[in-house]
């Protein structure tokens, strides 16, 4: 299993654990959920960033613009092959 697959596999459980921790903090009266929910966005962003960093950089291909005209269907001299 590569790094990207691992991060994709744990994204849901990590977000659910974070949500549970935030609900516990709300239940204990430390902070209300209305003040802590942005932590979910931050955790999601960190996981997406880790996923993006884990992607190996492949060789980049140079840009080849499409030809302006297709090649003629006939061989040299206008005859078919």
C-alpha positions as CSV (number, residue, x, y, z in Angstrom):
1,X,0.0,0.0,0.0
2,X,1.5,3.3,-1.0
3,X,1.4,6.5,1.1
4,X,-1.4,8.1,-0.9
5,X,-3.7,5.1,-0.5
6,X,-2.9,5.0,3.2
7,X,-3.8,8.7,3.7
8,X,-7.0,8.2,1.7
9,X,-7.9,5.2,3.8
10,X,-7.4,6.9,7.1
11,X,-9.0,10.3,6.2
12,X,-12.6,9.2,7.3
13,X,-11.6,7.7,10.6
14,X,-9.3,10.6,11.5
15,X,-12.1,13.1,10.7
16,X,-14.6,11.0,12.8
17,X,-12.1,10.8,15.7
18,X,-11.6,14.6,15.5
19,X,-15.4,15.2,15.4
20,X,-15.8,12.9,18.5
21,X,-13.1,14.8,20.3
22,X,-14.7,18.2,19.5
23,X,-18.1,16.8,20.7
24,X,-16.4,15.6,23.9
25,X,-14.9,19.1,24.5
26,X,-18.3,20.6,23.9
27,X,-20.0,18.1,26.3
28,X,-17.4,18.9,29.0
29,X,-18.2,22.6,28.7
30,X,-14.6,23.6,27.8
31,X,-15.5,25.1,24.4
32,X,-18.7,25.0,22.5
33,X,-18.8,23.1,19.2
34,X,-19.6,26.4,17.5
35,X,-16.1,27.7,18.3
36,X,-14.2,24.5,17.5
37,X,-15.8,23.2,14.3
38,X,-13.1,24.9,12.1
39,X,-10.7,22.3,13.4
40,X,-12.4,19.8,11.2
41,X,-11.6,21.9,8.1
42,X,-8.0,22.3,9.3
43,X,-7.6,18.5,9.8
44,X,-9.1,17.8,6.4
45,X,-6.8,20.3,4.8
46,X,-3.7,18.8,6.5
47,X,-4.7,15.3,5.2
48,X,-5.2,16.6,1.7
49,X,-1.9,18.3,1.8
50,X,-0.2,15.1,3.0
51,X,-1.9,13.2,0.2
52,X,-0.7,15.8,-2.4
53,X,2.9,15.7,-1.0
54,X,2.8,11.8,-1.1
55,X,2.2,11.7,-4.8
56,X,5.4,10.9,-6.6
57,X,6.4,13.3,-9.3
58,X,6.3,11.6,-12.7
59,X,8.3,12.8,-15.7
60,X,6.7,15.8,-17.3
61,X,6.1,15.6,-21.0
62,X,6.8,18.6,-23.1
63,X,3.8,20.3,-24.6
64,X,3.2,19.3,-28.2
65,X,0.5,21.5,-29.8
66,X,-1.8,19.8,-32.2
67,X,-0.8,20.1,-35.9
68,X,-2.6,22.9,-37.7
69,X,-3.6,20.6,-40.6
70,X,-3.9,16.8,-40.7
71,X,-1.4,15.0,-43.0
72,X,-2.7,14.4,-46.5
73,X,-4.2,10.9,-47.1
74,X,-2.2,10.4,-50.3
75,X,1.5,9.7,-50.7
76,X,4.0,11.8,-52.6
77,X,2.8,12.9,-56.0
78,X,-0.9,12.7,-55.1
79,X,-1.2,8.9,-55.5
80,X,-2.5,6.4,-53.0
81,X,-0.1,4.0,-51.4
